[in-house]
Amino acid sequence: MNSLYSDLAKVYEAMYATFIDYKGEYEFYSEVLKKYNKKSLLEIGSGTGNLTTYFKKNGFEYLGFDLNEEMLEIAKIKNPDCIYIKGDMRSFKLEKPVESIIMTGRTISYLLSNQDVDSTLKSIHNNLEKGGVFCFDFIDANKFIPEISEGKEITHEASYDNIHYFRKSKWNLNLKQGMDFIWESNYYKKEGKKLIKIGKDNSIIRTFTINEIEIFLQINNFEIRKIIKKKSYAFPTYAIIAHKK
């Protein structure tokens, strides 16, 4: 896992709070859960808890789940009455199954090997009630990979607590474990007219085709109910709604 979610956890909180529409994210996932009459959920990749408040104040029985202690510490400060679990999505067991599991923020992108994807879907299946809903999003390989085939540089800016941040990123194809790419980023804050470097990050991110996702879900006893094009701040994204058979 990359340093953005550990050493740079506070920078993550500052930047993503400004360019991700968390209210819109909540509305998307909550509408799915309401449609299927699900009230208890586990959010895999809950990060710094930006969706927690929305779910809690609207009557959902919510559990947060993340691998990174630094992210969870921020989440617990923001939502002290909420239960957060530190764990690995490839192998976990809840005290009791939940009605629904959501995996937000394209968290599946960090599962680089087919084994990792398979293990995660098995764990999710085992922790859902029969007929439970599983909803998640992923980067569309068919659209994104050709876009960056010759490399791509991109800058994101965000202001938070009167500090202006910049992230300068490079995306280059890797293609060692599926349709993956290397994401290199340098983080800066602006002081006067100067940019002060405050950290760097290097990740390998996996994208998927719809067909790959369909196969993974099928062999893990999920039935797809809907495939949706989903808005994202940076990537062409699909969301999947599936049921546990």
N, C-alpha and C positions, 0 to 999 in steps of 0.2 A: 504494500500500500504506500502511497506517496506521502511526502512531507506536508502537503497542503492540509491533510486531515490530522496532522500531529503537531509538528513544530510551528506550522502556520495556521493553526486552528482559529486564532483570533482574527487573522487577516481574512480567512475564509468567511467568518461571521460578518465582518465588515463589508466585504465586497458582494457576497451573494445576497445579503439582505437588501441590496439596492437594485440588482438587475435580475432577480428572480421574483416573479409575482406569486408569492406564497398564498395569498388569498385565492388567486385563480387556481393554484395547485390543489388547495383544499377543496374548492368547489368542484373540481373535476373528480377527485377521488370520492368525495362524500356523495356525489350524485350517483356514482356507480354502486356504492354500498347501500344507499337508500333504495335504489331500484330493486336490489335483491334482498331487502329487509335484513341487512346485517348491521349489528350494533357494536360488536366487539372486534377489535382489529389489532394486529401487530404491524408496525411500520419498520421495515428493514431498510437501514440507511437513514435513520432518523437524524443523524448529524447533531447540530446544535439546537434542535428542538423547535425549528421555526413553524412546523405544522402542528405541533402538540397543542398549543393553546386553542387553535380553531376546533380541533376535534373534541377537546375536553369541554369547552364552553357550549358545545352543541350536543352534548349528551352521549357521546361515544365512549365506550369502555376501551381505553387506549393503552397500549404498551409500546415503548420505544426500544429499538434494537440497533446497536452499532458496534463496530470493532474497535473504534478509537476512543481511548479513555479521555483524551484532551477534549474531544468534541462532546462527549457525554458530560463532562464537568461543566461546560458552558450550559448545556441543556438543563441540567439539574438546578443550576442557579436561576435560570429563567422560569422553570416549571417545577418548583420544589415538591409539589404534591403529586407528581407523576412518577410512575415506575419506569425506569430505564434498565435495560439488560445489556451487559457487555458480552459479546459473543461473536462467533464465526458463523456466517450464514451457511457455510458448507456442512456444518454439523452442529445442530442445536436441538434442545428438547425443552419445551415449555411445561409448566406445571399442569396445565390443561390445554386442550386444543382450543383455538379461537375460530370465530365465524368467518373471518377474512384476514388476508395478509396483503399488504401493499408493499412494493419495493420501489421506492421513489428515486428521483434524481439520476435515472439511468445507472443505478447501482450495479446492474448486471454487467456493465462494461468492464468491471474489475475482475470478472471471472474469465481468465484468459484461456484456460484449457477446457476441452470438452468434458473432462472428468470433473472439473470444478463446477461447471454448469449443471451437470447431471446430479452431482452430490447435493447442490443447493436445492434443486427442484425436488429431490427426494425428501430432504429435510422439511421443506415447505409443505409438501403433501402430507407428511407424517404429523405436522402440527396444526393442520386444518381439520375442522369437523367435516363429516361427510356432507357433500354438497356445498362446502365452503368456497368462497370467492377468492381468487388470486388475481391481482391487477398490478401491472408493472409496465415500465417504458424502456425503450432501447433505441440506440442510434441506427438509422437505416443505412446499411452498408452499400446498397445499390446506388444511393444518391451521394453519400458522403465520400466514399473512397475514391471515385473518379475525380471529385472536386479537389482532392489534396494529392493527386498522383505525382505532381511535380513539386510538392511542398507548398506550404501556405503559412503566411505570417498574419497574425491578427492581434489587435490591441483592444482591451476592455478597460473602461474607466468607471469609477464609482466614488461617490462621496458619502462618508459616514462619520457622524460625530465631529463634523467640521474638518475632517481629514480627507484629502483627495488622493485616491489610489489609482495606480496603473498596473495592468498585467500585460506584458508583451509575450506572446506565445508563438511557437513554431510547431506545426503539425507535419510530420513526415511518415510515410508508409513504413511499416515494419514487416507485416505479413508472415510472422513466424508462428503465430498461433491463431489461425483464422484471419479474418479481415481486420487486423489490428494496426494501430499507429502509435508513434511516439509523440507525446505531448510534453514539450519543454517550455517552461514559463519562468520569467523573471518578474518579481514584484517590487513596486516602487511606491513611495509616498512623496507628495509634492510639498516642498518647503520653500516658499517664495517662488522663484523661477527655477529652482533646482529640483531634479528628481533624485531621491535618496533610495538606493537599493536596500530592501528590507528582507529579501529572501528569494529562494529559487526552488523550483519543483521539476521533477522529471518522472513521467508516468508512461506506462504502456496501457492503452485503452483498446478494448475490443468492440467492434461493431458487428451487427448480425443482419442476415437477410431474413425476410419473413419466413421463408421455407425452413431455414435452420431452426428458428424459434418453434415453428409448428411441429417439427420432428422431436425436438427436446421435450415439448409438452406432451406429445402423444405417447412417447415411451415412458413417461412418468405419470400416466393415468390422469391427465388433465384434458378437459374438453374446452376448446376455444369457443367463446360465445360472441366475441366481437373484436375486430382489429380497427384501431382508430388512428388517424393522423393527428398528432398532438403538437401544439405550439411549444417552442423551446427558444431560449435566449441565444443559442449558438449552433445547435445541431438539428438536422432533419430527424424527426423522432416519430416513432409509432408507440402506441399503448395497446396492451393486450388485456382483455378481460377473459378469464378462464374459470371453470368450475372443477373442483375435485370430484372425480367419478366415485 
